[in-house]
Each structure stands twice: as C-alpha cells, then as structure tokens.
Amino acid sequence: MSVLDSLPDRPLRDAELASFNRSDAIEMAVEVSETEGEGIDGVLLATEDWVKGLAYEDEGWRVVESVSLGDGENERYEGMRACESAVREALD
C-alpha cells in the first residue's frame, strides 16, 4: 500500500494529520500549506528511510518530491527542506 492510498480524495483535516504522527509507520507528519477553510493541501511525511512531499491539487494527492535517507545526521533536515520547497512550488 502506497502513502497516497491512505489519503482521502480531498485536503486533510487537522485531526487526520495528527493521526499520521501517532502512526507506527510514519515518524513525522508536518503541514506545509493550508487552503483557507478547505484543509491542509501540502504535507511532509518522514520515516527513518525517507521524506516525501505531498501536494493536493485538482487531480488529487501526488508525491512532488521524495528523498531517501542514509546515515548522515543532517540528511533528514535537508530532505525536509527539499520536500518543503517542492510542495510550495507545486502549490503556487
């Protein structure tokens, strides 16, 4: 099952984003962008192995950036920055 399969066909609600942070599969879920009154349309998801930037557009959710993580201390931070930039660009 892919990350996209677990998302609704609409922007996320705050409670749904919070549930990702309680999930065993995802270590961190962060809001990147919110459409006023319509929910969260940009998200970063991170595990021990990867960071993904997701954007919700007219066609639905899509992965706009994915970064594999190795053993470096700063890799997650850099991966999060790269994915955040990609999400913001996709939603502009």
N, C-alpha and C positions, 0 to 999 in steps of 0.2 A: 504494500500500500504506500503510495507516494504522499508527500506532505500535502500536496494540493487536494488529494482525495478526502482529507479530513476537514477541509474548509467549506463553509456554506457558500452558496452562489449569491453572495452579497457581501458588503463590507462587514467586518467583525464588530461585535459589541464589546464593551469593556470586560464584561464577565467572561466572554469567550477567550479573549486574550489572556486574562488571568488564569484560566484553566490550562492554557499551554504551559504556564510557569509552574503549575502543580503537577504536570505530567511527568512520568518517568522517562519518556522518550526525548523530551526537549529540556535542555538545561536553562535556556533563557529565551524569552519572547519579549520583544520591545516594539512599541508603537513608533512608527516613523512619521506617518501622516494621517490626518483625520479629516474627512469631508464633513463640514459643519452640518450637524443634525442627521447625518446618514451613517455614521460609524467610522471605523478605522479601515483605511484603504491602503495603508503601507505598513509592512511588518518585517522585522528581522527575527529569524529563528536561528538558534545556535545549539549545537550539540558538542560533544567532545571532539568530533571529527570534522565538522563543517559549520559554515554560516551561510544562510540563504536569505536573500532579499526578495520579498514578495510584494506584488502590487495588484490591486484590484482595479480593473478597467472595464469598459463596456462588455468585453468578451469573457469576463470572469477573472479569476486569480491566475497569475503566472509568475514563474520564477524569473526575475530580471537579472539576478547575479547569484552565483554560488562560488564559495571559496572553500577549498579543502584545507584543513588544519594539520600541521605537523606537531613537532615537539617544542617549537620556539615559544618563548614567553609572550612576545608581542604579537604573535600571529592572530589570535582571536581579536584583539583590538584593531589591527589593520584590516582583518576580514570584515569586521563590523562596519568600519568606516567605508570600505569599498562598496559593501552591500547597501549601506545607507545612501551613499551618493547615487548609486544605480536606481534605487527606488525613487528618490526625489526627482531624478531626471525623467524616469518613466512616467511619473505622475504630473509633470509640468506640461 
